[in-house]
Amino acid sequence: RLLSRLFDPVPVLGLVFLRIAWAYFGYMTRVENMKVVEILKEMIAFGHDYNWDGLRSFTPYPSFEWLFNILAYFYYNYPMMMVKYYPTVLYGTLKYSALASGLGFLYPISAPIFSLSYFVWFFGMGEDRFVNHYYMKGLIIFILSCTNAGKAWSVDALLIGLWNKLRGRPANYTGAKTCPRWNYWFLRFQVAVVFFFATSTKIQEDWLRGQPWKWYITTNYGRRPIVRWTLGFLLGSHPHAAYYYSIFISYGGIFYDGFIVPTLLYLTVRPIIWSKNYQSVFIAFIFFVTSTLFHTSNAYITQHIGQFPQMTWVLYTLFFQYNWPVLIIKWVCHMVQLFGLFPISASWEELNTDTPGKQESQTQNLEPKRLATKKKKKSKSRPQKAKEEDRSLTFMQWMVIIFIIAYAAIQIAVPTRHIWGTNKHRPQWNSAVQYFGWRMMMISSSVKTAELQINHPVSNRTMLTVPLNDFHMADSIATSIDNDWEIPRYTIAVANHIADTVEREKGERPLVYANVIASVNRRKPQSRFKSVDLAQIPTITSDEALAEEIPLTEEEWNEIPYPILYLIRTFNLPLYG
């Protein structure tokens, strides 16, 4: 019975609003140079045998190497066509499929094309342009393509209505009035996953001691007007002003991300209706103020989060009443009538829409207890039904449930793979597992020393030392790895490339050791790699070559506020990150 409720009809207008808004966000995707395209163009320019395997190691996201192989096939066999037309065709497909999706034109076709083209663009950008809200945008696009968002207030619905009119059938130009309840809860689940892991991943020692925000504030972000005003006006010349500000931002992020979804779920159960539900109005007011401050400060401090504030505000509407656009129109019309600004023919009651989802909207009023008591009284006076309504699920409904469960399992498994998977190191230390885990601005690394030692395979004598900061492998990756040698996979890729080159020219494969000293989140610098031959380690992996992470010093532990530090040490709280 509980599963069958997922398929109950509810008003579709909230979903239509999200479809239009998300199509706008997709259409406004910026045109940028895609890393994978630059790598492939350089491969084509120098020929298939020149550096092909070495550059392949720098392709975006090793788990999606199959995507690179597909593009590489077309670039190698049809170089002129791909170099000249591929980026233009991809951006054109992305923008016009987004436009068609927003208008609801051929939605069963345009929405999947919109999702596919967006993810091809996203993965083509590479790791150095990985942004969490880009990833979130793509997931919402994908989920919307699986819903009934295109069946109402769309070009498709208009064309179907016109066709029925020509055939002499009853015409409905706006399409369906309802959609299955799971359409909303599928999207709500995705939003809950984002904020849950945005909170849980912050429960680790670096974030609790204000890093890397303390470093951001004292360097790049310290020049922002809002940061200078806060440090100068509010905290004055206090010697620990940057520390206090970083602690405030760090813990403010934990509490905001942690309470946003419970607050929205509360407003889902007890929706806002003025003058009747003061608790919900008060909570909504606090939510509005804190969200505005959070997103405004984020936008002014970081200045590179793009559409994230707008997208989150749109996603918040998923937790409102299903037909909230109609309720807003009703409220505006009521206010216009109340103040007599100009006459409106329709009255408040006449604006009610009698839809199959009316029962759903009625259960979301401001007096649930009173409504429940009325139902109890009515149920006593009415005889029980002889036969209960059949609520068994169809085959297609079971397929939908299985699909949602599988999707939910993936969304939970990927951010936690450093706990249950084969990786021995946390995302702070092994950057290979930090992506797709909703770790937002949590890792800041700086490399003190980066060099490779090329040793003789027999005597183990050092023949050559290669400073990685001066190493140039290709123009297409020079800017992306110049300051990113803390990414272990890049260092291993260069070690294998040098070993392959020496083996091809000298006939024997050398030993390659890395001397990379790095500091993560302003910790004490340490070596990134064990004393192992990197030329024997596959370029797609890096975990087995990493040195053990050095724990915080006592001085660094004491940067955590004392009450939090006391709880951690008293109850031995795990800090998985």
NORCOR-V262647 format. One record per residue. N is the residue number from 1. OMEGA is omega as a letter, one per 30 degrees, with the letter a starting at -180 (NA if undefined). Layout:
[[N/OMEGA] [N/OMEGA]]
This chain:
[[1/l] [2/l] [3/a] [4/l] [5/l] [6/a] [7/l] [8/l] [9/l] [10/l] [11/a] [12/a] [13/l] [14/l] [15/l] [16/l] [17/l] [18/l] [19/a] [20/a] [21/a] [22/l] [23/l] [24/l] [25/l] [26/l] [27/a] [28/l] [29/a] [30/l] [31/a] [32/l] [33/a] [34/a] [35/a] [36/l] [37/l] [38/l] [39/a] [40/l] [41/l] [42/l] [43/a] [44/a] [45/a] [46/l] [47/a] [48/a] [49/a] [50/l] [51/a] [52/a] [53/l] [54/l] [55/l] [56/a] [57/a] [58/l] [59/a] [60/l] [61/a] [62/a] [63/a] [64/l] [65/l] [66/l] [67/l] [68/a] [69/l] [70/l] [71/l] [72/l] [73/a] [74/l] [75/a] [76/a] [77/l] [78/a] [79/a] [80/a] [81/a] [82/a] [83/a] [84/a] [85/a] [86/a] [87/a] [88/a] [89/a] [90/l] [91/l] [92/l] [93/a] [94/a] [95/a] [96/l] [97/l] [98/l] [99/l] [100/l] [101/l] [102/l] [103/a] [104/a] [105/a] [106/a] [107/l] [108/l] [109/a] [110/a] [111/l] [112/l] [113/l] [114/a] [115/a] [116/a] [117/l] [118/a] [119/l] [120/l] [121/a] [122/a] [123/l] [124/a] [125/l] [126/a] [127/a] [128/l] [129/l] [130/l] [131/a] [132/a] [133/l] [134/l] [135/l] [136/l] [137/a] [138/l] [139/l] [140/l] [141/a] [142/a] [143/l] [144/l] [145/l] [146/a] [147/l] [148/a] [149/a] [150/a] [151/a] [152/l] [153/a] [154/l] [155/l] [156/l] [157/l] [158/a] [159/l] [160/l] [161/l] [162/l] [163/l] [164/l] [165/l] [166/l] [167/l] [168/l] [169/l] [170/a] [171/l] [172/a] [173/a] [174/l] [175/a] [176/l] [177/a] [178/l] [179/l] [180/a] [181/a] [182/l] [183/l] [184/a] [185/l] [186/l] [187/l] [188/l] [189/a] [190/l] [191/l] [192/l] [193/a] [194/a] [195/l] [196/a] [197/l] [198/l] [199/a] [200/l] [201/l] [202/l] [203/l] [204/a] [205/a] [206/a] [207/a] [208/l] [209/l] [210/l] [211/g] [212/a] [213/l] [214/l] [215/l] [216/a] [217/a] [218/l] [219/a] [220/a] [221/l] [222/l] [223/l] [224/a] [225/a] [226/l] [227/l] [228/l] [229/a] [230/a] [231/a] [232/a] [233/a] [234/a] [235/l] [236/a] [237/a] [238/a] [239/a] [240/a] [241/a] [242/l] [243/a] [244/l] [245/a] [246/l] [247/l] [248/a] [249/a] [250/a] [251/l] [252/l] [253/l] [254/a] [255/a] [256/a] [257/a] [258/a] [259/a] [260/a] [261/l] [262/l] [263/l] [264/l] [265/l] [266/l] [267/l] [268/a] [269/a] [270/a] [271/a] [272/l] [273/a] [274/l] [275/l] [276/a] [277/a] [278/l] [279/l] [280/l] [281/l] [282/l] [283/l] [284/l] [285/l] [286/l] [287/a] [288/a] [289/a] [290/l] [291/l] [292/l] [293/a] [294/a] [295/l] [296/l] [297/l] [298/a] [299/a] [300/a] [301/a] [302/l] [303/l] [304/a] [305/l] [306/a] [307/a] [308/l] [309/l] [310/a] [311/a] [312/l] [313/l] [314/l] [315/l] [316/a] [317/l] [318/a] [319/l] [320/l] [321/a] [322/a] [323/a] [324/l] [325/l] [326/a] [327/l] [328/l] [329/l] [330/a] [331/l] [332/l] [333/l] [334/l] [335/l] [336/l] [337/a] [338/a] [339/l] [340/a] [341/l] [342/a] [343/l] [344/a] [345/a] [346/l] [347/a] [348/a] [349/a] [350/a] [351/l] [352/l] [353/a] [354/a] [355/l] [356/l] [357/a] [358/l] [359/l] [360/a] [361/a] [362/l] [363/a] [364/l] [365/a] [366/a] [367/a] [368/a] [369/a] [370/l] [371/a] [372/l] [373/l] [374/a] [375/l] [376/a] [377/a] [378/a] [379/l] [380/a] [381/a] [382/l] [383/l] [384/l] [385/a] [386/a] [387/l] [388/l] [389/a] [390/a] [391/a] [392/a] [393/l] [394/l] [395/a] [396/l] [397/l] [398/l] [399/l] [400/a] [401/l] [402/l] [403/a] [404/l] [405/l] [406/l] [407/l] [408/l] [409/l] [410/a] [411/l] [412/a] [413/a] [414/l] [415/a] [416/a] [417/l] [418/l] [419/a] [420/a] [421/a] [422/l] [423/a] [424/a] [425/a] [426/a] [427/l] [428/a] [429/l] [430/a] [431/a] [432/a] [433/a] [434/a] [435/l] [436/a] [437/l] [438/l] [439/a] [440/l] [441/a] [442/a] [443/l] [444/a] [445/l] [446/a] [447/l] [448/a] [449/l] [450/l] [451/l] [452/l] [453/a] [454/a] [455/l] [456/a] [457/a] [458/a] [459/a] [460/l] [461/a] [462/l] [463/a] [464/l] [465/a] [466/l] [467/a] [468/l] [469/l] [470/a] [471/l] [472/a] [473/l] [474/l] [475/a] [476/a] [477/a] [478/a] [479/a] [480/a] [481/a] [482/a] [483/a] [484/l] [485/l] [486/l] [487/a] [488/a] [489/l] [490/a] [491/l] [492/l] [493/l] [494/l] [495/l] [496/l] [497/l] [498/l] [499/l] [500/a] [501/l] [502/l] [503/l] [504/a] [505/a] [506/l] [507/l] [508/a] [509/a] [510/l] [511/a] [512/l] [513/a] [514/l] [515/a] [516/l] [517/a] [518/l] [519/a] [520/l] [521/l] [522/l] [523/l] [524/a] [525/l] [526/l] [527/a] [528/a] [529/l] [530/l] [531/a] [532/l] [533/a] [534/a] [535/l] [536/a] [537/l] [538/a] [539/a] [540/a] [541/l] [542/a] [543/a] [544/a] [545/a] [546/l] [547/l] [548/a] [549/l] [550/a] [551/l] [552/l] [553/l] [554/l] [555/l] [556/l] [557/a] [558/l] [559/l] [560/l] [561/a] [562/a] [563/a] [564/l] [565/l] [566/l] [567/a] [568/a] [569/a] [570/a] [571/l] [572/a] [573/l] [574/l] [575/a] [576/l] [577/NA]]
